Amino acid sequence: PPAYLRAFLQTARPSWTEADLDVVEDKLAKIEIETVTRLLPLLKPGRLGRLNRKLRAQGVKGLSKTTFEALLCHADRVRAQRALRKFLLEAQPEWTPQAARKV
């Protein structure tokens, strides 16, 4: 899986070991989630059941409520950062995406 997904998971759950991250990445890969972009739509309030049904249908254990809430919280931060970058790029069309990331 792309490094960004692993970094996303690690930031959301800093106490996870490398082995924990491997397990979660493998689970998500079974439901064809190998990028943050594919994961974000599932990380919304009330969607833990939907996500866990998909995981169980592939024969793997679902995520705990605590894990889901940590991922949801981090997803909200990522969405806010993306929205801010988009706003800045629209407000300052001469800026590059790299310049907007530095803000």
N, C-alpha and C positions, 0 to 999 in steps of 0.2 A: 504493500500500500504506500501511497505517496507520504513523504515525510511530514507534510502539513497536517494530515489526519492524526498521525502519532503525536505531533506537537499539540494539536487541539485537545486530544484526550489527556495528555500529560498535564496541560495547563488546567484543565477542568478537574482532574483528580491527581494533584501533585504527590500524593502518598503512594500511588501505584508504582509497582516495581516494573522492570522491563518485561518480566514474565506476565504480569497482569495486563500490560499493554498489548503483548502478543496475543493473549487470550481474547481480549475485546476486539482487536483488529481482525482476528480470525472469525469471530462471531459475525461481525459486521460484513465481512467479505462474503459470508454464506448467503447474505441477503442483498448482495451486489452493491454494498456501500463501501467504497474505497477512497472516497474524497469527502472533504468537509461539505462541499456543495451538495452532494447527494445525501449527507446526513442531516443538514440543517432543516429541511422540510419536515422531518420526523420529530424534531426537537421543538415541540410546541406544547403548551399546557393541555393536558387531557389525552396525549398521544402515547403514553407509556404502554397502555394495553395493546394498541395497534402494533407498536414496535415489537413488543414481546410475543405477540401472536405470530408475527413474521419469523422471529428467531426460533420459536418452538416448532413451527412448521418445518424448519430445516434441521430439527433435532438437537438444538442447542438451548441451554438455559437462558432465560430472559434476563434483562437488567434489573437491578434492585431499584426501588424508589429513590434511594439516596443517590445512586449513580445517575439515574435519569435526571434528577433535580440539579445535580452538579453540572451535567452536560447542558441542560436547559439554560442554566444561569450563564454559562460560558457562551452558549450560542447567542443569547441576548446581547452580550458584550460584542461579539463578532458582528452581529447584524448592525448594532449601533455604530461601530467603527466603519463598516462598509457604507452606511448611510451618510456618515459625516464626510468620508472621502468623496462620495458621489456629489454631495452638496458643494464641497470645496471646488471640485473640478468644474462644476456648472457655474459657480460664482466667480471663479478665476480661470477662465478658459486657457490662459497662457501657461498655466501650471501643467507639469507632467504628472502622471500617476505616481512616480517616485517622489516628487515634491509633496504631493498630498499625503503620502504615507508618513512623511517626517513630522507632520503636524500632530 
